[in-house]
Amino acid sequence: MMKDLGAIVARVARMNGWRFVSSTSWSEFDNSIVQNVRNAYMVVVEEALQVILAVENIMHAFVCGGVGSIAAAVFHGFFTRFCRI
């Protein structure tokens, strides 16, 4: 389903001369844009973790959005910083 939706959006973007920026990839769409978006998510996560007081006391993080790339970035940020689940 996401692959189909992504293909439609990419086609509409091409038809209109727009850039298609996505954090989701599939076999027909896997380029540096995807990794750049995911890296940007990691910057946001790291900046947030730096300013949250007592970040080590956080027990849960609920992240809604998209198809999971930003949620994965938040998990990865917490995991790499604290090395535990």
PyMOL Python script that loads the backbone (N, CA, C, O; Angstrom):
from pymol import cmd

cmd.read_pdbstr("""\
ATOM      1  N   MET A   1       0.817  -1.194   0.000  1.00  0.00           N
ATOM      2  CA  MET A   1       0.000   0.000   0.000  1.00  0.00           C
ATOM      3  C   MET A   1       0.864   1.262   0.000  1.00  0.00           C
ATOM      4  O   MET A   1       0.661   2.149  -0.830  1.00  0.00           O
ATOM      5  N   MET A   2       1.841   1.352   0.940  1.00  0.00           N
ATOM      6  CA  MET A   2       2.681   2.550   0.983  1.00  0.00           C
ATOM      7  C   MET A   2       3.490   2.690  -0.290  1.00  0.00           C
ATOM      8  O   MET A   2       3.676   3.794  -0.801  1.00  0.00           O
ATOM      9  N   LYS A   3       3.974   1.553  -0.804  1.00  0.00           N
ATOM     10  CA  LYS A   3       4.727   1.582  -2.056  1.00  0.00           C
ATOM     11  C   LYS A   3       3.860   2.176  -3.161  1.00  0.00           C
ATOM     12  O   LYS A   3       4.331   3.011  -3.933  1.00  0.00           O
ATOM     13  N   ASP A   4       2.600   1.755  -3.245  1.00  0.00           N
ATOM     14  CA  ASP A   4       1.691   2.278  -4.270  1.00  0.00           C
ATOM     15  C   ASP A   4       1.448   3.769  -4.079  1.00  0.00           C
ATOM     16  O   ASP A   4       1.498   4.537  -5.040  1.00  0.00           O
ATOM     17  N   LEU A   5       1.187   4.176  -2.852  1.00  0.00           N
ATOM     18  CA  LEU A   5       0.954   5.593  -2.569  1.00  0.00           C
ATOM     19  C   LEU A   5       2.198   6.410  -2.889  1.00  0.00           C
ATOM     20  O   LEU A   5       2.109   7.477  -3.495  1.00  0.00           O
ATOM     21  N   GLY A   6       3.350   5.908  -2.482  1.00  0.00           N
ATOM     22  CA  GLY A   6       4.595   6.606  -2.777  1.00  0.00           C
ATOM     23  C   GLY A   6       4.827   6.755  -4.266  1.00  0.00           C
ATOM     24  O   GLY A   6       5.275   7.805  -4.727  1.00  0.00           O
ATOM     25  N   ALA A   7       4.526   5.710  -5.023  1.00  0.00           N
ATOM     26  CA  ALA A   7       4.694   5.769  -6.482  1.00  0.00           C
ATOM     27  C   ALA A   7       3.762   6.807  -7.094  1.00  0.00           C
ATOM     28  O   ALA A   7       4.151   7.524  -8.015  1.00  0.00           O
ATOM     29  N   ILE A   8       2.545   6.890  -6.592  1.00  0.00           N
ATOM     30  CA  ILE A   8       1.581   7.883  -7.096  1.00  0.00           C
ATOM     31  C   ILE A   8       2.080   9.293  -6.797  1.00  0.00           C
ATOM     32  O   ILE A   8       2.085  10.158  -7.672  1.00  0.00           O
ATOM     33  N   VAL A   9       2.495   9.512  -5.563  1.00  0.00           N
ATOM     34  CA  VAL A   9       2.971  10.840  -5.166  1.00  0.00           C
ATOM     35  C   VAL A   9       4.216  11.222  -5.968  1.00  0.00           C
ATOM     36  O   VAL A   9       4.336  12.363  -6.413  1.00  0.00           O
ATOM     37  N   ALA A  10       5.135  10.284  -6.154  1.00  0.00           N
ATOM     38  CA  ALA A  10       6.344  10.559  -6.935  1.00  0.00           C
ATOM     39  C   ALA A  10       5.985  10.906  -8.377  1.00  0.00           C
ATOM     40  O   ALA A  10       6.584  11.808  -8.962  1.00  0.00           O
ATOM     41  N   ARG A  11       5.021  10.205  -8.951  1.00  0.00           N
ATOM     42  CA  ARG A  11       4.595  10.477 -10.329  1.00  0.00           C
ATOM     43  C   ARG A  11       3.960  11.859 -10.441  1.00  0.00           C
ATOM     44  O   ARG A  11       4.265  12.601 -11.374  1.00  0.00           O
ATOM     45  N   VAL A  12       3.088  12.213  -9.510  1.00  0.00           N
ATOM     46  CA  VAL A  12       2.449  13.535  -9.524  1.00  0.00           C
ATOM     47  C   VAL A  12       3.509  14.628  -9.372  1.00  0.00           C
ATOM     48  O   VAL A  12       3.441  15.662 -10.036  1.00  0.00           O
ATOM     49  N   ALA A  13       4.479  14.395  -8.504  1.00  0.00           N
ATOM     50  CA  ALA A  13       5.558  15.376  -8.329  1.00  0.00           C
ATOM     51  C   ALA A  13       6.328  15.563  -9.634  1.00  0.00           C
ATOM     52  O   ALA A  13       6.607  16.693 -10.036  1.00  0.00           O
ATOM     53  N   ARG A  14       6.674  14.453 -10.298  1.00  0.00           N
ATOM     54  CA  ARG A  14       7.386  14.547 -11.580  1.00  0.00           C
ATOM     55  C   ARG A  14       6.577  15.309 -12.612  1.00  0.00           C
ATOM     56  O   ARG A  14       7.118  16.148 -13.332  1.00  0.00           O
ATOM     57  N   MET A  15       5.281  15.024 -12.690  1.00  0.00           N
ATOM     58  CA  MET A  15       4.403  15.669 -13.675  1.00  0.00           C
ATOM     59  C   MET A  15       4.333  17.177 -13.455  1.00  0.00           C
ATOM     60  O   MET A  15       4.145  17.933 -14.408  1.00  0.00           O
ATOM     61  N   ASN A  16       4.483  17.615 -12.219  1.00  0.00           N
ATOM     62  CA  ASN A  16       4.375  19.037 -11.893  1.00  0.00           C
ATOM     63  C   ASN A  16       5.725  19.720 -11.700  1.00  0.00           C
ATOM     64  O   ASN A  16       5.782  20.903 -11.362  1.00  0.00           O
ATOM     65  N   GLY A  17       6.797  18.987 -11.911  1.00  0.00           N
ATOM     66  CA  GLY A  17       8.125  19.565 -11.744  1.00  0.00           C
ATOM     67  C   GLY A  17       8.512  19.800 -10.293  1.00  0.00           C
ATOM     68  O   GLY A  17       9.391  20.611 -10.000  1.00  0.00           O
ATOM     69  N   TRP A  18       7.851  19.083  -9.385  1.00  0.00           N
ATOM     70  CA  TRP A  18       8.145  19.233  -7.961  1.00  0.00           C
ATOM     71  C   TRP A  18       9.215  18.234  -7.545  1.00  0.00           C
ATOM     72  O   TRP A  18       9.447  17.238  -8.230  1.00  0.00           O
ATOM     73  N   ARG A  19       9.859  18.503  -6.428  1.00  0.00           N
ATOM     74  CA  ARG A  19      10.786  17.535  -5.831  1.00  0.00           C
ATOM     75  C   ARG A  19       9.994  16.625  -4.900  1.00  0.00           C
ATOM     76  O   ARG A  19       9.127  17.090  -4.160  1.00  0.00           O
ATOM     77  N   PHE A  20      10.286  15.360  -4.937  1.00  0.00           N
ATOM     78  CA  PHE A  20       9.649  14.388  -4.052  1.00  0.00           C
ATOM     79  C   PHE A  20      10.625  14.065  -2.927  1.00  0.00           C
ATOM     80  O   PHE A  20      11.683  13.483  -3.165  1.00  0.00           O
ATOM     81  N   VAL A  21      10.273  14.441  -1.712  1.00  0.00           N
ATOM     82  CA  VAL A  21      11.123  14.222  -0.548  1.00  0.00           C
ATOM     83  C   VAL A  21      10.395  13.260   0.378  1.00  0.00           C
ATOM     84  O   VAL A  21       9.254  13.506   0.770  1.00  0.00           O
ATOM     85  N   SER A  22      11.056  12.168   0.723  1.00  0.00           N
ATOM     86  CA  SER A  22      10.419  11.149   1.546  1.00  0.00           C
ATOM     87  C   SER A  22      11.435  10.514   2.476  1.00  0.00           C
ATOM     88  O   SER A  22      12.620  10.434   2.152  1.00  0.00           O
ATOM     89  N   SER A  23      10.971  10.065   3.627  1.00  0.00           N
ATOM     90  CA  SER A  23      11.834   9.301   4.528  1.00  0.00           C
ATOM     91  C   SER A  23      11.570   7.809   4.376  1.00  0.00           C
ATOM     92  O   SER A  23      12.151   6.993   5.090  1.00  0.00           O
ATOM     93  N   THR A  24      10.701   7.463   3.454  1.00  0.00           N
ATOM     94  CA  THR A  24      10.354   6.073   3.185  1.00  0.00           C
ATOM     95  C   THR A  24      10.921   5.676   1.835  1.00  0.00           C
ATOM     96  O   THR A  24      10.848   6.442   0.874  1.00  0.00           O
ATOM     97  N   SER A  25      11.480   4.492   1.764  1.00  0.00           N
ATOM     98  CA  SER A  25      12.042   4.036   0.495  1.00  0.00           C
ATOM     99  C   SER A  25      11.445   2.684   0.121  1.00  0.00           C
ATOM    100  O   SER A  25      10.917   1.967   0.971  1.00  0.00           O
ATOM    101  N   TRP A  26      11.533   2.360  -1.126  1.00  0.00           N
ATOM    102  CA  TRP A  26      11.165   1.054  -1.662  1.00  0.00           C
ATOM    103  C   TRP A  26      12.079   0.817  -2.846  1.00  0.00           C
ATOM    104  O   TRP A  26      12.861   1.697  -3.208  1.00  0.00           O
ATOM    105  N   SER A  27      11.997  -0.340  -3.448  1.00  0.00           N
ATOM    106  CA  SER A  27      12.994  -0.714  -4.457  1.00  0.00           C
ATOM    107  C   SER A  27      13.096   0.272  -5.612  1.00  0.00           C
ATOM    108  O   SER A  27      14.190   0.476  -6.138  1.00  0.00           O
ATOM    109  N   GLU A  28      11.998   0.886  -6.021  1.00  0.00           N
ATOM    110  CA  GLU A  28      12.041   1.845  -7.126  1.00  0.00           C
ATOM    111  C   GLU A  28      12.411   3.259  -6.670  1.00  0.00           C
ATOM    112  O   GLU A  28      12.675   4.125  -7.504  1.00  0.00           O
ATOM    113  N   PHE A  29      12.433   3.494  -5.387  1.00  0.00           N
ATOM    114  CA  PHE A  29      12.773   4.822  -4.861  1.00  0.00           C
ATOM    115  C   PHE A  29      13.659   4.648  -3.640  1.00  0.00           C
ATOM    116  O   PHE A  29      13.168   4.495  -2.521  1.00  0.00           O
ATOM    117  N   ASP A  30      14.934   4.671  -3.855  1.00  0.00           N
ATOM    118  CA  ASP A  30      15.885   4.554  -2.758  1.00  0.00           C
ATOM    119  C   ASP A  30      17.105   5.380  -3.132  1.00  0.00           C
ATOM    120  O   ASP A  30      17.965   4.928  -3.888  1.00  0.00           O
ATOM    121  N   ASN A  31      17.172   6.592  -2.599  1.00  0.00           N
ATOM    122  CA  ASN A  31      18.278   7.474  -2.953  1.00  0.00           C
ATOM    123  C   ASN A  31      18.750   8.248  -1.733  1.00  0.00           C
ATOM    124  O   ASN A  31      18.293   8.000  -0.618  1.00  0.00           O
ATOM    125  N   SER A  32      19.650   9.169  -1.943  1.00  0.00           N
ATOM    126  CA  SER A  32      20.241   9.906  -0.824  1.00  0.00           C
ATOM    127  C   SER A  32      19.235  10.795  -0.100  1.00  0.00           C
ATOM    128  O   SER A  32      19.440  11.127   1.067  1.00  0.00           O
ATOM    129  N   ILE A  33      18.152  11.187  -0.771  1.00  0.00           N
ATOM    130  CA  ILE A  33      17.142  12.023  -0.111  1.00  0.00           C
ATOM    131  C   ILE A  33      16.592  11.309   1.115  1.00  0.00           C
ATOM    132  O   ILE A  33      16.450  11.911   2.179  1.00  0.00           O
ATOM    133  N   VAL A  34      16.285  10.031   0.965  1.00  0.00           N
ATOM    134  CA  VAL A  34      15.725   9.246   2.077  1.00  0.00           C
ATOM    135  C   VAL A  34      16.677   9.280   3.271  1.00  0.00           C
ATOM    136  O   VAL A  34      16.251   9.553   4.393  1.00  0.00           O
ATOM    137  N   GLN A  35      17.944   9.008   3.043  1.00  0.00           N
ATOM    138  CA  GLN A  35      18.911   8.998   4.140  1.00  0.00           C
ATOM    139  C   GLN A  35      19.108  10.391   4.724  1.00  0.00           C
ATOM    140  O   GLN A  35      19.286  10.532   5.934  1.00  0.00           O
ATOM    141  N   ASN A  36      19.079  11.417   3.889  1.00  0.00           N
ATOM    142  CA  ASN A  36      19.216  12.789   4.390  1.00  0.00           C
ATOM    143  C   ASN A  36      18.060  13.160   5.308  1.00  0.00           C
ATOM    144  O   ASN A  36      18.270  13.795   6.341  1.00  0.00           O
ATOM    145  N   VAL A  37      16.836  12.770   4.940  1.00  0.00           N
ATOM    146  CA  VAL A  37      15.671  13.054   5.787  1.00  0.00           C
ATOM    147  C   VAL A  37      15.813  12.315   7.110  1.00  0.00           C
ATOM    148  O   VAL A  37      15.572  12.892   8.170  1.00  0.00           O
ATOM    149  N   ARG A  38      16.199  11.052   7.058  1.00  0.00           N
ATOM    150  CA  ARG A  38      16.368  10.281   8.294  1.00  0.00           C
ATOM    151  C   ARG A  38      17.471  10.872   9.168  1.00  0.00           C
ATOM    152  O   ARG A  38      17.335  10.914  10.390  1.00  0.00           O
ATOM    153  N   ASN A  39      18.549  11.325   8.557  1.00  0.00           N
ATOM    154  CA  ASN A  39      19.619  11.973   9.327  1.00  0.00           C
ATOM    155  C   ASN A  39      19.116  13.251   9.991  1.00  0.00           C
ATOM    156  O   ASN A  39      19.496  13.557  11.121  1.00  0.00           O
ATOM    157  N   ALA A  40      18.267  13.994   9.294  1.00  0.00           N
ATOM    158  CA  ALA A  40      17.685  15.209   9.876  1.00  0.00           C
ATOM    159  C   ALA A  40      16.827  14.862  11.088  1.00  0.00           C
ATOM    160  O   ALA A  40      16.844  15.584  12.085  1.00  0.00           O
ATOM    161  N   TYR A  41      16.078  13.765  11.013  1.00  0.00           N
ATOM    162  CA  TYR A  41      15.304  13.323  12.174  1.00  0.00           C
ATOM    163  C   TYR A  41      16.236  13.081  13.359  1.00  0.00           C
ATOM    164  O   TYR A  41      15.910  13.452  14.487  1.00  0.00           O
ATOM    165  N   MET A  42      17.386  12.466  13.114  1.00  0.00           N
ATOM    166  CA  MET A  42      18.318  12.176  14.200  1.00  0.00           C
ATOM    167  C   MET A  42      18.868  13.450  14.825  1.00  0.00           C
ATOM    168  O   MET A  42      19.097  13.494  16.034  1.00  0.00           O
ATOM    169  N   VAL A  43      19.084  14.483  14.024  1.00  0.00           N
ATOM    170  CA  VAL A  43      19.538  15.773  14.558  1.00  0.00           C
ATOM    171  C   VAL A  43      18.473  16.344  15.493  1.00  0.00           C
ATOM    172  O   VAL A  43      18.788  16.822  16.583  1.00  0.00           O
ATOM    173  N   VAL A  44      17.229  16.292  15.069  1.00  0.00           N
ATOM    174  CA  VAL A  44      16.122  16.798  15.894  1.00  0.00           C
ATOM    175  C   VAL A  44      16.041  16.019  17.206  1.00  0.00           C
ATOM    176  O   VAL A  44      15.878  16.609  18.273  1.00  0.00           O
ATOM    177  N   VAL A  45      16.155  14.700  17.125  1.00  0.00           N
ATOM    178  CA  VAL A  45      16.099  13.869  18.333  1.00  0.00           C
ATOM    179  C   VAL A  45      17.241  14.230  19.279  1.00  0.00           C
ATOM    180  O   VAL A  45      17.021  14.405  20.478  1.00  0.00           O
ATOM    181  N   GLU A  46      18.442  14.340  18.757  1.00  0.00           N
ATOM    182  CA  GLU A  46      19.596  14.665  19.604  1.00  0.00           C
ATOM    183  C   GLU A  46      19.435  16.038  20.248  1.00  0.00           C
ATOM    184  O   GLU A  46      19.753  16.212  21.424  1.00  0.00           O
ATOM    185  N   GLU A  47      18.948  17.006  19.490  1.00  0.00           N
ATOM    186  CA  GLU A  47      18.727  18.339  20.061  1.00  0.00           C
ATOM    187  C   GLU A  47      17.682  18.286  21.168  1.00  0.00           C
ATOM    188  O   GLU A  47      17.838  18.939  22.200  1.00  0.00           O
ATOM    189  N   ALA A  48      16.624  17.521  20.963  1.00  0.00           N
ATOM    190  CA  ALA A  48      15.585  17.397  21.990  1.00  0.00           C
ATOM    191  C   ALA A  48      16.146  16.732  23.243  1.00  0.00           C
ATOM    192  O   ALA A  48      15.885  17.185  24.357  1.00  0.00           O
ATOM    193  N   LEU A  49      16.910  15.664  23.065  1.00  0.00           N
ATOM    194  CA  LEU A  49      17.475  14.967  24.218  1.00  0.00           C
ATOM    195  C   LEU A  49      18.433  15.854  25.009  1.00  0.00           C
ATOM    196  O   LEU A  49      18.568  15.691  26.222  1.00  0.00           O
ATOM    197  N   GLN A  50      19.090  16.776  24.343  1.00  0.00           N
ATOM    198  CA  GLN A  50      20.030  17.672  25.023  1.00  0.00           C
ATOM    199  C   GLN A  50      19.335  18.698  25.909  1.00  0.00           C
ATOM    200  O   GLN A  50      19.929  19.163  26.882  1.00  0.00           O
ATOM    201  N   VAL A  51      18.103  19.059  25.603  1.00  0.00           N
ATOM    202  CA  VAL A  51      17.444  20.121  26.368  1.00  0.00           C
ATOM    203  C   VAL A  51      16.394  19.620  27.358  1.00  0.00           C
ATOM    204  O   VAL A  51      15.881  20.402  28.158  1.00  0.00           O
ATOM    205  N   ILE A  52      16.070  18.338  27.314  1.00  0.00           N
ATOM    206  CA  ILE A  52      15.082  17.799  28.256  1.00  0.00           C
ATOM    207  C   ILE A  52      15.763  17.563  29.601  1.00  0.00           C
ATOM    208  O   ILE A  52      16.744  16.824  29.693  1.00  0.00           O
ATOM    209  N   LEU A  53      15.234  18.193  30.630  1.00  0.00           N
ATOM    210  CA  LEU A  53      15.765  17.992  31.976  1.00  0.00           C
ATOM    211  C   LEU A  53      15.458  16.571  32.429  1.00  0.00           C
ATOM    212  O   LEU A  53      14.359  16.069  32.192  1.00  0.00           O
ATOM    213  N   ALA A  54      16.398  15.932  33.064  1.00  0.00           N
ATOM    214  CA  ALA A  54      16.245  14.573  33.590  1.00  0.00           C
ATOM    215  C   ALA A  54      15.782  13.601  32.506  1.00  0.00           C
ATOM    216  O   ALA A  54      14.897  12.776  32.734  1.00  0.00           O
ATOM    217  N   VAL A  55      16.387  13.709  31.333  1.00  0.00           N
ATOM    218  CA  VAL A  55      15.986  12.852  30.211  1.00  0.00           C
ATOM    219  C   VAL A  55      16.138  11.373  30.558  1.00  0.00           C
ATOM    220  O   VAL A  55      15.425  10.532  30.009  1.00  0.00           O
ATOM    221  N   GLU A  56      17.056  11.050  31.460  1.00  0.00           N
ATOM    222  CA  GLU A  56      17.252   9.643  31.832  1.00  0.00           C
ATOM    223  C   GLU A  56      16.062   9.070  32.592  1.00  0.00           C
ATOM    224  O   GLU A  56      15.967   7.854  32.752  1.00  0.00           O
ATOM    225  N   ASN A  57      15.149   9.927  33.066  1.00  0.00           N
ATOM    226  CA  ASN A  57      13.961   9.461  33.784  1.00  0.00           C
ATOM    227  C   ASN A  57      12.758   9.228  32.877  1.00  0.00           C
ATOM    228  O   ASN A  57      11.707   8.797  33.351  1.00  0.00           O
ATOM    229  N   ILE A  58      12.893   9.500  31.602  1.00  0.00           N
ATOM    230  CA  ILE A  58      11.770   9.288  30.682  1.00  0.00           C
ATOM    231  C   ILE A  58      11.481   7.794  30.591  1.00  0.00           C
ATOM    232  O   ILE A  58      12.382   6.990  30.352  1.00  0.00           O
ATOM    233  N   MET A  59      10.230   7.437  30.781  1.00  0.00           N
ATOM    234  CA  MET A  59       9.833   6.028  30.739  1.00  0.00           C
ATOM    235  C   MET A  59       9.173   5.646  29.417  1.00  0.00           C
ATOM    236  O   MET A  59       9.286   4.502  28.978  1.00  0.00           O
ATOM    237  N   HIS A  60       8.489   6.587  28.784  1.00  0.00           N
ATOM    238  CA  HIS A  60       7.772   6.297  27.542  1.00  0.00           C
ATOM    239  C   HIS A  60       7.898   7.479  26.591  1.00  0.00           C
ATOM    240  O   HIS A  60       7.999   8.630  27.017  1.00  0.00           O
ATOM    241  N   ALA A  61       7.892   7.181  25.319  1.00  0.00           N
ATOM    242  CA  ALA A  61       7.855   8.225  24.291  1.00  0.00           C
ATOM    243  C   ALA A  61       6.855   7.781  23.235  1.00  0.00           C
ATOM    244  O   ALA A  61       7.030   6.734  22.611  1.00  0.00           O
ATOM    245  N   PHE A  62       5.820   8.564  23.035  1.00  0.00           N
ATOM    246  CA  PHE A  62       4.818   8.269  22.018  1.00  0.00           C
ATOM    247  C   PHE A  62       5.085   9.165  20.822  1.00  0.00           C
ATOM    248  O   PHE A  62       5.107  10.389  20.949  1.00  0.00           O
ATOM    249  N   VAL A  63       5.286   8.565  19.676  1.00  0.00           N
ATOM    250  CA  VAL A  63       5.604   9.316  18.465  1.00  0.00           C
ATOM    251  C   VAL A  63       4.624   8.907  17.379  1.00  0.00           C
ATOM    252  O   VAL A  63       4.554   7.740  16.995  1.00  0.00           O
ATOM    253  N   CYS A  64       3.879   9.871  16.896  1.00  0.00           N
ATOM    254  CA  CYS A  64       2.913   9.609  15.827  1.00  0.00           C
ATOM    255  C   CYS A  64       3.351  10.343  14.573  1.00  0.00           C
ATOM    256  O   CYS A  64       3.831  11.475  14.642  1.00  0.00           O
ATOM    257  N   GLY A  65       3.190   9.715  13.458  1.00  0.00           N
ATOM    258  CA  GLY A  65       3.490  10.405  12.207  1.00  0.00           C
ATOM    259  C   GLY A  65       3.983   9.469  11.138  1.00  0.00           C
ATOM    260  O   GLY A  65       4.746   8.540  11.400  1.00  0.00           O
ATOM    261  N   GLY A  66       3.542   9.723   9.951  1.00  0.00           N
ATOM    262  CA  GLY A  66       4.046   9.012   8.786  1.00  0.00           C
ATOM    263  C   GLY A  66       3.894   7.507   8.865  1.00  0.00           C
ATOM    264  O   GLY A  66       2.895   6.982   9.358  1.00  0.00           O
ATOM    265  N   VAL A  67       4.919   6.830   8.363  1.00  0.00           N
ATOM    266  CA  VAL A  67       4.884   5.368   8.312  1.00  0.00           C
ATOM    267  C   VAL A  67       5.936   4.728   9.208  1.00  0.00           C
ATOM    268  O   VAL A  67       6.208   3.533   9.093  1.00  0.00           O
ATOM    269  N   GLY A  68       6.520   5.505  10.085  1.00  0.00           N
ATOM    270  CA  GLY A  68       7.410   4.933  11.077  1.00  0.00           C
ATOM    271  C   GLY A  68       8.842   5.417  11.087  1.00  0.00           C
ATOM    272  O   GLY A  68       9.578   5.104  12.023  1.00  0.00           O
ATOM    273  N   SER A  69       9.269   6.166  10.089  1.00  0.00           N
ATOM    274  CA  SER A  69      10.671   6.600  10.052  1.00  0.00           C
ATOM    275  C   SER A  69      11.015   7.526  11.208  1.00  0.00           C
ATOM    276  O   SER A  69      12.083   7.395  11.807  1.00  0.00           O
ATOM    277  N   ILE A  70      10.129   8.458  11.528  1.00  0.00           N
ATOM    278  CA  ILE A  70      10.442   9.377  12.628  1.00  0.00           C
ATOM    279  C   ILE A  70      10.354   8.655  13.970  1.00  0.00           C
ATOM    280  O   ILE A  70      11.139   8.937  14.875  1.00  0.00           O
ATOM    281  N   ALA A  71       9.412   7.731  14.107  1.00  0.00           N
ATOM    282  CA  ALA A  71       9.334   6.940  15.336  1.00  0.00           C
ATOM    283  C   ALA A  71      10.594   6.094  15.497  1.00  0.00           C
ATOM    284  O   ALA A  71      11.118   5.961  16.603  1.00  0.00           O
ATOM    285  N   ALA A  72      11.076   5.528  14.409  1.00  0.00           N
ATOM    286  CA  ALA A  72      12.311   4.744  14.452  1.00  0.00           C
ATOM    287  C   ALA A  72      13.494   5.623  14.842  1.00  0.00           C
ATOM    288  O   ALA A  72      14.373   5.185  15.584  1.00  0.00           O
ATOM    289  N   ALA A  73      13.522   6.846  14.354  1.00  0.00           N
ATOM    290  CA  ALA A  73      14.610   7.768  14.698  1.00  0.00           C
ATOM    291  C   ALA A  73      14.586   8.104  16.188  1.00  0.00           C
ATOM    292  O   ALA A  73      15.638   8.168  16.825  1.00  0.00           O
ATOM    293  N   VAL A  74      13.405   8.317  16.742  1.00  0.00           N
ATOM    294  CA  VAL A  74      13.296   8.615  18.175  1.00  0.00           C
ATOM    295  C   VAL A  74      13.776   7.413  18.991  1.00  0.00           C
ATOM    296  O   VAL A  74      14.545   7.569  19.939  1.00  0.00           O
ATOM    297  N   PHE A  75      13.319   6.218  18.619  1.00  0.00           N
ATOM    298  CA  PHE A  75      13.772   5.011  19.317  1.00  0.00           C
ATOM    299  C   PHE A  75      15.291   4.882  19.220  1.00  0.00           C
ATOM    300  O   PHE A  75      15.968   4.646  20.220  1.00  0.00           O
ATOM    301  N   HIS A  76      15.813   5.038  18.015  1.00  0.00           N
ATOM    302  CA  HIS A  76      17.256   4.908  17.801  1.00  0.00           C
ATOM    303  C   HIS A  76      18.032   5.937  18.629  1.00  0.00           C
ATOM    304  O   HIS A  76      19.075   5.625  19.203  1.00  0.00           O
ATOM    305  N   GLY A  77      17.514   7.158  18.683  1.00  0.00           N
ATOM    306  CA  GLY A  77      18.166   8.192  19.481  1.00  0.00           C
ATOM    307  C   GLY A  77      18.232   7.838  20.954  1.00  0.00           C
ATOM    308  O   GLY A  77      19.279   7.987  21.583  1.00  0.00           O
ATOM    309  N   PHE A  78      17.116   7.369  21.511  1.00  0.00           N
ATOM    310  CA  PHE A  78      17.104   6.959  22.914  1.00  0.00           C
ATOM    311  C   PHE A  78      18.012   5.754  23.126  1.00  0.00           C
ATOM    312  O   PHE A  78      18.792   5.714  24.078  1.00  0.00           O
ATOM    313  N   PHE A  79      17.909   4.775  22.237  1.00  0.00           N
ATOM    314  CA  PHE A  79      18.681   3.544  22.406  1.00  0.00           C
ATOM    315  C   PHE A  79      20.179   3.807  22.336  1.00  0.00           C
ATOM    316  O   PHE A  79      20.938   3.310  23.168  1.00  0.00           O
ATOM    317  N   THR A  80      20.610   4.590  21.342  1.00  0.00           N
ATOM    318  CA  THR A  80      22.045   4.835  21.214  1.00  0.00           C
ATOM    319  C   THR A  80      22.574   5.699  22.358  1.00  0.00           C
ATOM    320  O   THR A  80      23.740   5.590  22.737  1.00  0.00           O
ATOM    321  N   ARG A  81      21.728   6.540  22.893  1.00  0.00           N
ATOM    322  CA  ARG A  81      22.180   7.388  24.003  1.00  0.00           C
ATOM    323  C   ARG A  81      22.241   6.614  25.312  1.00  0.00           C
ATOM    324  O   ARG A  81      23.161   6.804  26.107  1.00  0.00           O
ATOM    325  N   PHE A  82      21.268   5.745  25.534  1.00  0.00           N
ATOM    326  CA  PHE A  82      21.181   5.053  26.817  1.00  0.00           C
ATOM    327  C   PHE A  82      21.524   3.571  26.729  1.00  0.00           C
ATOM    328  O   PHE A  82      21.696   2.922  27.761  1.00  0.00           O
ATOM    329  N   CYS A  83      21.627   3.024  25.527  1.00  0.00           N
ATOM    330  CA  CYS A  83      22.017   1.621  25.291  1.00  0.00           C
ATOM    331  C   CYS A  83      21.206   0.627  26.107  1.00  0.00           C
ATOM    332  O   CYS A  83      21.750  -0.328  26.659  1.00  0.00           O
ATOM    333  N   ARG A  84      19.927   0.854  26.177  1.00  0.00           N
ATOM    334  CA  ARG A  84      19.048  -0.088  26.872  1.00  0.00           C
ATOM    335  C   ARG A  84      17.621   0.112  26.378  1.00  0.00           C
ATOM    336  O   ARG A  84      17.276   1.160  25.833  1.00  0.00           O
ATOM    337  N   ILE A  85      16.826  -0.885  26.574  1.00  0.00           N
ATOM    338  CA  ILE A  85      15.405  -0.788  26.208  1.00  0.00           C
ATOM    339  C   ILE A  85      14.601  -0.825  27.488  1.00  0.00           C
ATOM    340  O   ILE A  85      13.373  -0.758  27.449  1.00  0.00           O
TER     341      ILE A  85
END
""", "prot")
cmd.dss("prot")
cmd.show_as("cartoon", "prot")
cmd.util.cbc("prot")
cmd.orient("prot")
